[in-house]
Amino acid sequence: QVQLVESGGGLVQAGGSLRLSCAAFGRTFSNYAMGWFRQAPGKERESVAAISWNGYNTDYADSVKGRFTISRDNAKKAMYLQMNSLKPGDTAVYYCAAVLAPASIVVVSATDYEYWGQGTQVTVSS
């Protein structure tokens, strides 16, 4: 069992930055592939970024490549999403997710994830 808690959301102007954190509570963290997803009002949940449990492999949605960076610290049981050059289109509730996976595997599909956080709101004003 893993419990996930996101933090770091807020209101920011376009062009600004935010850093989201996802804290994991449970027996272990390092065996879990992790991901960030977001859902805007009236839209489906979409993958933003994902990282393998060894941290060696990552994946990004085309819309955030070059602006967002996913990372993790297994010793601290935490995952992060550094978001730069934010746009109004990035406005959404952001969720972190976890699933047991082999060391180098990146999991992109939301349906493959087992554990989810409660979400944190990110609002980007124009």
N, C-alpha and C positions, 0 to 999 in steps of 0.2 A: 504494500500500500504506500502511495505517495500522495501527500497533500501539497498543493502548489498555491502560492500567494504572490500576486503581482503587485508592483508598486511603481511609482515614478510618473504616472500619467498626469495630465494637467492641460492648461490652456497656454498656447504659445502662438506667437505671430508667425506668419509665413517666412521661411528662411531661417527660423530658429532651430534649436536642438532640444531634444529630450533624451534621457536615458532611462529605459525601463529595466526593472529588475524582477526576477522570478525566484523566490525562495522556496526550496523544497524541504519538506518535513517527512521523514520516514527512515527506514533502516538504511537504505543505500541510495545513492544518487548516480554514481558513476556508471551503472549498467543501463542507464536510460538515455535513449535518443530524445532530443528536445526540439520543440518548435515554437515559433510565435505565429499567431493567427490574428486576424482582425475582422470585425464585422461592422459595417456601416448600416444605418437605418435603411430598411427596405432592400438590403443586399445580402447575398449569401456570405457565409464565413469563408475567408480566403487565406491561403498560406502566405506569410510574409517572409519568413526565414526559418531555416532548420539547421541543426548541428548534430553531428554524431556524438556518441558518449565519450569518445576519446578526444573530441574537439578538432580532429584533423580534417574533417570534411564538413562543408557547409553548402547551403543552397539558398538562393534568393529569388523572390519574385522579380520579374523584369522591371516592374514599376518602382522598385526600391533599390535596385543595383546601383552601387556607387554612392548611395546616400545612407544606407543602413548597414550596421555591422553587428552580427550576432557573435556572442562569445559565452564561455562558461568557465566556472571555477569549481571543479569537483570537490576540492577540499572544503570550500565554503558552502557547498550544496546550493549553488546559485547560477543563474543564467541571466544574460543581459542582452539588451537591444539598444545600441547607440543609434539614434535617429538624427541625422543632420539634414539641412536644407529642406525642412518640412514644408509641405504644400497643403492647401485646404483639402485636397483629395485624400490626404492621409488621415483625416478625421474619422475615428472609429473607436469601438471598444477593442482593446488588444488583450488577447488571451495567451497564456503559455500552456504548453501541453507536454506530456511525457509518455513514453512507451518503452518497455524493455526491448532491446535490440542488440545485435552484434556490434562490436567496437566501432567499425568504420561506416556503419550504415546510417544514411540520412533518410528520415521519414518525412514525406511531404504531404501526404493525404490526410485530411482531418479524420477520416473514418478509421484510419489505422492507429490513432492515438487512444490511449486508455484513460489517462488522467488529465484533468483540466483545472485551471484556476478559475477564479470568479470574474476576472477581467478588470481592466483599468481603462478609464476613458482618456482618450487623447483628442483634443480639439485644437485645430489649427485655423487661426483667423487670417483673413486676407487683408 
